[in-house]
């Protein structure tokens, strides 16, 4: 008998080779009822699967996979969500948690979640290169689909200037070619062109390829989405075909001598670590102490850390280190969090941001910007923009935003902003109609001959109000035409509605693109106006409930055969002959 609480098993299966999949990952796959994953990942672990239900989707369908996984787990099933590498490193773990958070999930009462770690690309690539990640390292994804490029560039700059070993994920794709070039340019500002670089493609898979190059010559090699690029730091060296970053032992040990100049008890003394922050005689860092005013609770920054205030001796315990009596200060031992909070307070105070009592901060040092992405129109039936609206839109988009005109009579707007709600409110105040994009219901109406044939407009607006923006397995377009001419192409959409002779005709299952594109099937004529909205609501609800992730409406209609009494009829198969080439 299945437990009432379902379970989500978020599995990282490593680079893809069976010998690098952990024992727990194999067990989790075996005990699962459903396996959900990207097509390529499902194929990689196919031999480990038995009779589990498999839900597979294409690239960029991560949100659909996460939503389907949560839905199946809430139905009481054990659901395995698979990622290559580690699921918590650019994988599915965070996204699944985001979907659960949106639903108000709690650990105590909601579905169970177990994250099964795997070998991430930085580790698998490093093992093939030698030992390039022996010192401080970071990972940076160059994909700017979800993160603005300006922010990625700042991270590359920071990591380069701090001498991190850097692992680049998603370095280049068929459409994203400039990012790796720009990354190289930034890195060359801080590092020698001779800096070792390792380029590993398909680590531990059939087409594995390992190349050693340099920062100056790295772009001469094949780099794609299956590649991990590891940039060495200032100490990284190539030795006998291996990329090695020293850990720093040579500073304390003579690696070629049997007798070491420093005895074991001397190796951690301050004089043996001239590069470290200066420490007190008791071994506690000076920076582990904050000076707090016993009267008003405000700290003061020590102007000179090498000498204690009032000529006090640095030796002795923390209790004996006192500030001048006139200041009535006391020393307290601080946790790392308290030290960080104190540093932030001092920075904010110096910038004049904090209030007079320093009790709160008026603004953070850094605010994450979101990309606000939406479809915008002048209205459902109205197709005319005013000059005032266009000026407001240009001002809001600014230099960093983009505006794209879609084939569906929308402006697709993408604007980086840390205040998306305020921006959306401003657009609505200007009279714009905003709609989400993605796997949602979109209503596409004609202009009703500039409102000369506007009798059916209230029905279109009611559908927009009730269904517009509703989540569905795949983007669903409802076309609405106000007369039998259907000049806005309603009969080609997923659901087509045509107002004719004071009643409505209904069309289902159109396909607008592809070699086998076809019009929707006419399934009903003369639907009474008072029945239209509830009929469409039931059809959309059935699709939302029973459609598979990423399943388009026309495929859903063909699979289920019947929706709300309307039966599917197979479209005649057309044979398309290859064209004969002439001279």
C-alpha positions as CSV (number, residue, x, y, z in Angstrom):
1,X,0.0,0.0,0.0
2,X,1.5,3.4,-1.0
3,X,2.2,5.9,1.7
4,X,-0.3,8.8,1.8
5,X,2.6,11.2,1.5
6,X,4.4,11.1,-1.8
7,X,8.1,11.5,-2.2
8,X,10.4,13.5,-4.5
9,X,13.8,11.9,-5.1
10,X,16.0,14.6,-6.8
11,X,18.9,12.5,-8.2
12,X,22.2,13.7,-9.5
13,X,23.7,10.7,-11.5
14,X,27.1,12.2,-12.2
15,X,28.7,12.5,-15.6
16,X,26.7,9.6,-17.1
17,X,28.9,6.5,-16.8
18,X,27.4,3.8,-14.6
19,X,30.5,3.4,-12.5
20,X,30.2,7.0,-11.4
21,X,26.5,6.7,-10.3
22,X,26.3,6.4,-6.5
23,X,24.7,3.4,-4.7
24,X,22.0,5.6,-3.3
25,X,21.2,7.0,-6.7
26,X,20.7,3.5,-8.1
27,X,18.5,2.6,-5.1
28,X,16.4,5.7,-5.5
29,X,15.8,4.9,-9.2
30,X,14.7,1.4,-8.3
31,X,12.2,2.4,-5.6
32,X,10.6,5.2,-7.7
33,X,7.2,4.9,-9.4
34,X,7.9,7.6,-11.9
35,X,11.1,8.9,-13.5
36,X,11.0,12.5,-14.9
37,X,13.9,13.9,-16.9
38,X,15.3,15.6,-20.0
39,X,15.4,13.2,-23.0
40,X,19.2,12.8,-23.1
41,X,19.4,12.1,-19.4
42,X,16.7,9.4,-19.6
43,X,18.6,7.7,-22.4
44,X,21.8,7.8,-20.3
45,X,20.2,5.8,-17.5
46,X,17.8,3.7,-19.5
47,X,19.5,0.4,-18.5
48,X,18.9,1.2,-14.9
49,X,15.1,1.5,-15.3
50,X,12.6,-1.3,-15.0
51,X,8.8,-0.7,-15.1
52,X,8.7,2.9,-13.9
53,X,6.5,5.3,-15.7
54,X,8.8,7.7,-17.7
55,X,8.0,11.3,-18.4
56,X,10.6,12.8,-20.7
57,X,10.7,16.4,-22.1
58,X,13.0,18.5,-24.2
59,X,15.6,21.1,-23.3
60,X,14.3,24.3,-21.7
61,X,11.3,22.4,-20.2
62,X,12.7,22.3,-16.7
63,X,9.7,24.2,-15.2
64,X,7.2,21.7,-16.7
65,X,9.3,18.8,-15.3
66,X,9.4,20.3,-11.8
67,X,5.6,21.0,-11.9
68,X,4.8,17.5,-13.1
69,X,7.1,15.9,-10.5
70,X,5.3,17.8,-7.7
71,X,1.9,17.0,-9.0
72,X,2.7,13.2,-9.2
73,X,4.3,13.3,-5.7
74,X,1.2,15.0,-4.3
75,X,-0.8,12.1,-5.7
76,X,1.2,9.8,-3.4
77,X,3.8,8.5,-5.8
78,X,7.6,8.2,-5.4
79,X,9.0,10.4,-8.2
80,X,12.6,10.5,-9.3
81,X,13.7,13.7,-11.0
82,X,17.0,13.2,-12.7
83,X,19.9,15.6,-13.4
84,X,23.3,14.9,-14.8
85,X,26.2,15.9,-12.5
86,X,24.8,17.1,-9.2
87,X,21.2,18.1,-9.0
88,X,22.0,21.0,-6.7
89,X,24.5,22.6,-9.1
90,X,22.6,24.1,-12.0
91,X,20.3,21.1,-11.7
92,X,16.7,20.4,-10.8
93,X,16.9,20.6,-7.0
94,X,16.4,24.3,-6.6
95,X,13.7,24.5,-9.2
96,X,11.7,21.7,-7.5
97,X,11.9,23.6,-4.2
98,X,10.8,26.8,-5.9
99,X,7.7,25.0,-7.2
100,X,7.0,23.6,-3.8
101,X,7.5,27.0,-2.1
102,X,4.9,28.6,-4.5
103,X,2.4,26.0,-3.3
104,X,3.1,26.7,0.4
105,X,4.8,23.4,1.0
106,X,6.1,22.5,4.5
107,X,8.6,19.7,5.4
108,X,6.4,18.4,8.2
109,X,3.2,18.1,6.3
110,X,4.0,18.1,2.6
111,X,5.5,15.6,0.2
112,X,8.9,14.3,1.3
113,X,12.0,15.5,-0.5
114,X,15.4,13.8,-0.7
115,X,18.3,15.2,-2.6
116,X,20.8,12.6,-3.8
117,X,24.2,14.1,-4.6
118,X,26.2,13.3,-7.7
119,X,29.6,14.2,-9.2
120,X,29.4,17.7,-10.7
121,X,31.1,18.6,-14.0
122,X,33.8,20.6,-12.2
123,X,34.8,17.4,-10.4
124,X,34.6,15.0,-13.3
125,X,36.4,17.4,-15.6
126,X,39.1,18.1,-13.0
127,X,39.8,14.4,-12.5
128,X,40.5,14.0,-16.2
129,X,42.8,17.0,-16.4
130,X,44.9,16.2,-13.3
131,X,44.4,18.3,-10.2
132,X,43.4,21.8,-11.4
133,X,41.0,22.6,-8.5
134,X,43.3,22.1,-5.6
135,X,42.9,25.7,-4.4
136,X,39.9,28.1,-4.1
137,X,37.6,27.7,-7.1
138,X,34.2,28.8,-8.3
139,X,31.7,27.8,-11.0
140,X,30.1,30.3,-13.4
141,X,27.5,29.5,-16.0
142,X,27.8,31.6,-19.1
143,X,24.1,31.0,-20.1
144,X,22.3,34.3,-20.0
145,X,18.8,32.8,-20.6
146,X,18.0,33.1,-16.9
147,X,20.7,35.5,-15.6
148,X,21.5,38.9,-17.2
149,X,24.8,39.0,-19.0
150,X,25.8,42.2,-17.1
151,X,25.7,40.2,-13.9
152,X,27.6,37.2,-15.3
153,X,30.3,39.6,-16.5
154,X,30.6,41.1,-13.0
155,X,31.1,37.6,-11.6
156,X,33.7,36.7,-14.1
157,X,35.5,39.9,-13.4
158,X,35.4,39.4,-9.6
159,X,36.6,35.8,-9.9
160,X,39.4,36.7,-12.3
161,X,40.7,39.5,-10.1
162,X,40.5,37.3,-7.0
163,X,42.7,34.6,-8.7
164,X,40.1,31.9,-8.4
165,X,40.3,28.7,-10.4
166,X,37.2,29.1,-12.6
167,X,35.0,26.3,-14.0
168,X,32.8,27.6,-16.9
169,X,29.5,25.8,-17.3
170,X,27.3,26.1,-20.5
171,X,30.1,28.0,-22.2
172,X,28.7,28.2,-25.7
173,X,25.7,27.0,-27.7
174,X,24.6,27.3,-31.3
175,X,23.0,30.7,-30.6
176,X,25.2,31.9,-27.7
177,X,28.6,32.4,-29.2
178,X,29.7,35.8,-27.9
179,X,29.7,35.0,-24.2
180,X,32.8,32.8,-24.2
181,X,34.6,35.4,-26.3
182,X,33.7,38.2,-23.9
183,X,34.7,36.0,-20.9
184,X,38.1,35.4,-22.4
185,X,38.5,39.2,-22.9
186,X,37.7,39.9,-19.2
187,X,40.0,37.1,-18.0
188,X,42.9,38.4,-20.0
189,X,42.7,41.7,-18.2
190,X,43.8,39.9,-15.0
191,X,45.7,36.8,-16.2
192,X,48.5,35.9,-18.5
193,X,47.5,34.6,-21.9
194,X,49.7,31.6,-21.0
195,X,47.4,30.6,-18.1
196,X,46.6,26.9,-18.4
197,X,43.1,26.1,-19.5
198,X,41.5,22.6,-19.6
199,X,38.6,21.9,-22.0
200,X,36.7,18.7,-21.3
201,X,33.8,17.6,-23.5
202,X,31.4,14.8,-22.5
203,X,33.4,13.7,-19.5
204,X,33.1,9.9,-18.9
205,X,30.8,9.5,-21.9
206,X,31.3,7.8,-25.3
207,X,32.6,11.0,-27.0
208,X,34.8,12.2,-24.3
209,X,37.5,14.6,-25.4
210,X,40.1,16.3,-23.2
211,X,42.3,19.2,-24.4
212,X,44.9,21.3,-22.7
213,X,45.2,24.8,-23.9
214,X,46.0,28.4,-22.7
215,X,43.8,31.4,-22.0
216,X,45.1,33.0,-25.1
217,X,44.4,30.0,-27.4
218,X,41.3,28.4,-25.8
219,X,38.9,29.7,-28.5
220,X,40.8,27.7,-31.2
221,X,39.2,24.5,-29.8
222,X,35.7,23.1,-30.0
223,X,33.6,24.4,-27.1
224,X,29.9,23.7,-26.8
225,X,27.1,22.9,-24.4
226,X,28.6,19.5,-23.4
227,X,31.9,21.2,-22.6
228,X,33.3,22.3,-19.2
229,X,36.1,24.8,-19.3
230,X,38.5,25.1,-16.3
231,X,40.6,28.2,-16.2
232,X,43.7,27.9,-13.9
233,X,44.9,30.6,-11.4
234,X,48.2,32.3,-11.3
235,X,50.0,29.2,-9.9
236,X,48.4,26.6,-12.1
237,X,51.0,24.7,-14.2
238,X,51.1,22.0,-17.0
239,X,53.2,19.1,-16.1
240,X,53.6,16.0,-18.3
241,X,50.2,16.5,-19.9
242,X,48.4,17.3,-16.6
243,X,46.9,20.5,-15.3
244,X,48.0,21.0,-11.7
245,X,47.2,23.8,-9.2
246,X,49.5,23.7,-6.1
247,X,47.8,23.8,-2.8
248,X,50.5,25.9,-1.3
249,X,52.5,23.3,0.8
250,X,55.7,24.5,-0.8
251,X,55.5,27.6,1.4
252,X,55.9,25.5,4.5
253,X,57.5,22.3,3.3
254,X,60.5,21.6,1.2
255,X,59.0,19.0,-1.1
256,X,62.3,17.5,-2.2
257,X,63.8,17.1,1.3
258,X,63.4,14.3,3.8
259,X,64.2,16.6,6.7
260,X,61.9,19.6,6.9
261,X,63.2,23.0,8.1
262,X,60.1,23.6,10.1
263,X,59.2,21.1,12.9
264,X,55.6,20.0,13.2
265,X,54.9,22.3,16.2
266,X,56.3,25.3,14.3
267,X,54.2,25.0,11.2
268,X,51.1,26.8,12.5
269,X,52.9,29.6,14.3
270,X,52.4,33.2,13.1
271,X,56.0,33.7,12.0
272,X,55.7,30.7,9.7
273,X,52.6,32.3,8.0
274,X,53.7,35.8,7.0
275,X,50.9,35.9,4.5
276,X,48.1,35.4,7.1
277,X,46.2,38.0,9.1
278,X,48.1,39.0,12.2
279,X,47.0,37.2,15.2
280,X,47.1,37.8,19.0
281,X,49.4,35.8,21.2
282,X,46.4,33.6,22.4
283,X,45.8,32.5,18.8
284,X,42.5,34.4,18.5
285,X,42.3,36.8,15.5
286,X,42.0,40.5,16.5
287,X,39.1,40.6,14.0
288,X,37.2,38.1,16.1
289,X,36.5,40.9,18.6
290,X,34.1,43.9,18.3
291,X,34.3,46.9,20.5
292,X,30.8,47.7,21.8
293,X,29.8,50.9,23.6
294,X,28.2,49.9,26.8
295,X,25.9,53.0,26.9
296,X,24.4,53.2,23.4
297,X,25.2,49.8,21.9
298,X,27.1,51.3,19.0
299,X,30.4,49.9,17.8
300,X,33.4,51.9,16.8
301,X,35.9,50.9,14.2
302,X,39.5,50.7,15.5
303,X,41.6,53.1,13.6
304,X,44.8,51.1,14.1
305,X,44.7,47.3,14.7
306,X,48.4,47.0,15.3
307,X,48.1,48.9,18.6
308,X,45.3,48.7,21.1
309,X,43.7,51.9,22.3
310,X,45.3,53.6,25.3
311,X,48.5,51.8,24.8
312,X,47.0,48.6,26.2
313,X,49.1,45.5,25.9
314,X,48.1,43.0,23.2
315,X,49.1,40.1,25.4
316,X,46.8,38.3,27.8
317,X,43.2,37.1,27.5
318,X,40.3,38.9,25.9
319,X,39.1,39.9,29.4
320,X,42.3,41.9,30.1
321,X,42.2,43.8,26.8
322,X,40.3,47.0,27.8
323,X,39.7,50.2,26.0
324,X,40.2,53.5,27.8
325,X,37.8,53.9,30.8
326,X,36.4,57.2,29.4
327,X,34.8,55.4,26.5
328,X,33.1,52.8,28.6
329,X,33.8,50.1,26.0
330,X,33.8,46.4,26.4
331,X,35.2,43.6,24.2
332,X,32.9,40.8,23.1
333,X,33.7,37.6,21.2
334,X,31.9,37.7,17.9
335,X,30.6,35.0,15.7
336,X,31.3,35.1,12.0
337,X,27.7,36.2,11.4
338,X,28.1,39.1,13.9
339,X,31.3,40.1,12.2
340,X,29.6,40.2,8.8
341,X,26.7,42.2,10.2
342,X,29.0,44.6,11.8
343,X,30.9,45.1,8.6
344,X,27.7,45.7,6.7
345,X,26.6,48.2,9.3
346,X,29.8,50.2,9.1
347,X,29.6,50.3,5.3
348,X,26.0,51.4,5.3
349,X,26.8,54.1,7.9
350,X,29.7,55.4,5.9
351,X,27.4,55.7,2.9
352,X,24.8,57.6,4.9
353,X,22.1,54.9,4.2
354,X,21.4,53.7,7.7
355,X,19.0,55.6,10.1
356,X,20.2,57.8,12.9
357,X,19.9,55.0,15.4
358,X,21.6,52.5,13.1
359,X,18.8,50.1,14.1
360,X,18.0,49.1,10.5
361,X,19.4,49.4,7.0
362,X,17.5,51.4,4.5
363,X,18.8,49.4,1.5
364,X,21.0,46.4,0.8
365,X,24.4,46.6,-0.7
366,X,23.3,44.5,-3.7
367,X,19.9,43.8,-5.0
368,X,19.3,40.9,-7.4
369,X,17.6,42.1,-10.6
370,X,15.0,40.0,-12.2
371,X,14.1,39.9,-15.9
372,X,10.5,41.0,-16.1
373,X,9.2,39.2,-19.2
374,X,5.6,39.6,-20.5
375,X,3.4,40.1,-23.5
376,X,1.9,43.5,-23.9
377,X,-0.9,44.9,-26.0
378,X,-3.1,47.9,-26.2
379,X,-6.0,45.7,-25.3
380,X,-7.8,42.6,-26.3
381,X,-9.9,44.1,-29.1
382,X,-8.2,47.5,-29.4
383,X,-5.1,47.2,-31.6
384,X,-4.0,50.9,-31.5
385,X,-1.2,52.3,-29.4
386,X,-1.0,55.9,-28.5
387,X,2.1,58.0,-28.8
388,X,2.0,58.6,-25.0
389,X,2.0,54.8,-24.5
390,X,4.9,54.2,-26.8
391,X,7.0,57.0,-25.1
392,X,6.2,55.4,-21.7
393,X,7.2,52.0,-22.9
394,X,10.5,53.3,-24.4
395,X,11.3,55.0,-21.0
396,X,10.5,51.8,-19.0
397,X,12.5,49.5,-21.4
398,X,15.5,51.9,-21.3
399,X,18.9,50.9,-22.7
400,X,18.9,47.4,-21.2
401,X,15.4,46.3,-22.0
402,X,14.2,44.7,-25.3
403,X,10.9,44.9,-27.2
404,X,10.0,42.2,-29.7
405,X,6.9,42.2,-31.9
406,X,5.5,38.7,-32.0
407,X,3.5,36.9,-34.8
408,X,0.5,36.9,-32.4
409,X,0.1,40.7,-32.3
410,X,1.9,41.2,-28.9
411,X,4.9,43.1,-27.9
412,X,7.2,40.8,-26.0
413,X,9.0,43.0,-23.4
414,X,12.0,41.9,-21.3
415,X,13.2,44.4,-18.8
416,X,15.8,43.9,-16.0
417,X,14.4,45.3,-12.8
418,X,14.5,44.8,-9.1
419,X,10.9,46.1,-8.7
420,X,8.8,44.1,-11.2
421,X,5.5,44.9,-9.5
422,X,6.0,48.7,-9.6
423,X,7.0,48.5,-13.3
424,X,4.0,46.4,-14.2
425,X,1.7,48.8,-12.3
426,X,3.1,51.8,-14.2
427,X,2.4,50.1,-17.5
428,X,-1.2,49.3,-16.5
429,X,-1.7,52.9,-15.5
430,X,-0.7,53.9,-19.1
431,X,-3.6,51.7,-20.4
432,X,-1.5,48.6,-21.5
433,X,-2.9,45.1,-21.2
434,X,-0.2,42.8,-19.7
435,X,-0.2,39.0,-20.0
436,X,2.3,36.3,-18.9
437,X,4.1,34.3,-21.6
438,X,5.2,30.7,-21.6
439,X,3.0,27.7,-20.9
440,X,-0.2,29.6,-20.3
441,X,-3.5,30.3,-22.0
442,X,-3.3,33.2,-24.4
443,X,-6.4,34.8,-26.0
444,X,-5.9,36.2,-29.4
445,X,-8.8,38.3,-30.7
446,X,-9.4,40.2,-33.9
447,X,-10.0,43.9,-34.0
448,X,-13.7,43.4,-34.8
449,X,-13.3,45.6,-37.8
450,X,-12.3,48.5,-35.7
451,X,-15.2,47.7,-33.4
452,X,-17.8,48.0,-36.2
453,X,-18.6,44.3,-35.5
454,X,-18.2,44.3,-31.8
455,X,-21.3,42.3,-30.6
456,X,-19.2,39.4,-29.4
457,X,-16.4,41.4,-27.7
458,X,-17.9,40.9,-24.2
459,X,-17.5,37.1,-24.6
460,X,-13.9,37.5,-25.6
461,X,-13.2,39.7,-22.6
462,X,-14.9,37.2,-20.3
463,X,-12.7,34.4,-21.6
464,X,-9.6,36.7,-21.1
465,X,-10.7,37.4,-17.5
466,X,-11.4,33.8,-16.6
467,X,-8.7,31.9,-18.6
468,X,-6.0,34.4,-19.7
469,X,-2.6,33.5,-18.1
470,X,-3.9,30.1,-16.7
471,X,-1.1,27.5,-16.4
472,X,-1.4,24.6,-18.9
473,X,1.0,21.8,-20.0
474,X,2.1,23.8,-23.1
475,X,1.3,27.2,-24.4
476,X,-2.3,27.2,-25.5
477,X,-3.7,29.8,-27.9
478,X,-7.4,30.6,-28.2
479,X,-8.3,32.5,-31.3
480,X,-11.4,34.6,-31.3
481,X,-13.0,36.1,-34.5
482,X,-16.0,38.4,-34.5
483,X,-17.4,37.3,-37.9
484,X,-17.3,34.4,-40.4
485,X,-14.4,35.9,-42.4
486,X,-12.1,34.7,-39.5
487,X,-9.4,37.0,-41.0
488,X,-7.3,36.8,-37.8
489,X,-6.8,33.1,-38.2
490,X,-8.8,31.7,-35.3
491,X,-9.5,28.4,-37.1
492,X,-5.7,27.7,-37.1
493,X,-5.2,28.0,-33.4
494,X,-5.4,25.3,-30.7
495,X,-8.9,26.4,-30.0
496,X,-10.8,28.6,-32.5
497,X,-14.0,30.5,-31.9
498,X,-15.9,32.2,-34.7
499,X,-18.9,34.4,-34.0
500,X,-21.5,33.9,-36.8
501,X,-25.2,34.6,-37.0
502,X,-25.3,35.5,-33.3
503,X,-23.9,32.1,-32.3
504,X,-20.5,30.6,-32.1
505,X,-18.7,27.9,-34.2
506,X,-16.0,25.9,-32.4
507,X,-12.7,24.5,-33.8
508,X,-10.2,22.3,-31.9
509,X,-6.7,21.1,-32.5
510,X,-5.1,23.4,-35.0
511,X,-1.3,23.3,-35.7
512,X,0.2,26.5,-37.0
513,X,3.8,25.4,-37.7
514,X,5.6,22.5,-39.2
515,X,5.5,20.5,-42.4
516,X,2.2,18.9,-41.3
517,X,0.6,22.2,-40.1
518,X,-3.2,22.0,-40.4
519,X,-6.4,23.9,-39.5
520,X,-8.3,23.0,-36.4
521,X,-11.2,20.6,-36.7
522,X,-14.7,22.1,-36.8
523,X,-16.5,20.3,-33.9
524,X,-19.6,22.4,-33.3
525,X,-21.7,25.0,-35.0
526,X,-24.2,27.3,-33.5
527,X,-23.2,27.2,-29.9
528,X,-25.5,29.5,-27.9
529,X,-23.7,32.5,-26.5
530,X,-24.6,31.7,-22.9
531,X,-23.0,28.3,-23.2
532,X,-19.8,29.4,-24.9
533,X,-17.7,30.4,-21.9
534,X,-18.5,27.4,-19.8
535,X,-17.8,25.1,-22.7
536,X,-14.3,26.6,-23.3
537,X,-13.6,26.5,-19.5
538,X,-14.3,22.8,-19.4
539,X,-12.1,22.0,-22.4
540,X,-9.2,24.0,-21.0
541,X,-9.7,22.4,-17.5
542,X,-9.5,18.9,-19.0
543,X,-6.3,19.8,-20.9
544,X,-4.8,21.4,-17.7
545,X,-5.6,18.3,-15.6
546,X,-4.8,15.4,-18.0
547,X,-2.3,16.9,-20.5
548,X,1.3,15.6,-20.2
549,X,4.1,18.1,-19.6
550,X,5.1,19.8,-22.9
551,X,2.2,18.1,-24.7
552,X,0.6,20.4,-27.2
553,X,-3.1,20.7,-27.3
554,X,-3.5,19.1,-30.8
555,X,-1.5,16.0,-29.6
556,X,-3.6,15.9,-26.4
557,X,-6.8,16.0,-28.4
558,X,-5.6,13.1,-30.6
559,X,-4.5,11.1,-27.6
560,X,-7.7,11.3,-25.5
561,X,-9.9,11.0,-28.6
562,X,-12.7,13.0,-27.1
563,X,-13.1,16.3,-25.1
564,X,-16.5,17.3,-23.7
565,X,-18.2,15.2,-26.2
566,X,-16.3,16.5,-29.2
567,X,-14.5,13.6,-31.0
568,X,-11.1,13.8,-32.7
569,X,-10.8,12.9,-36.4
570,X,-7.5,12.0,-37.9
571,X,-6.1,14.5,-40.3
572,X,-5.3,13.0,-43.7
573,X,-1.6,12.3,-44.0
574,X,0.0,14.2,-46.8
575,X,3.0,12.7,-48.6
576,X,5.5,15.5,-49.3
577,X,7.9,14.5,-52.1
578,X,11.4,15.8,-52.2
579,X,11.8,18.6,-54.7
580,X,13.7,17.8,-57.9
581,X,16.7,20.1,-58.2
582,X,17.2,21.8,-61.5
583,X,20.4,23.0,-63.1
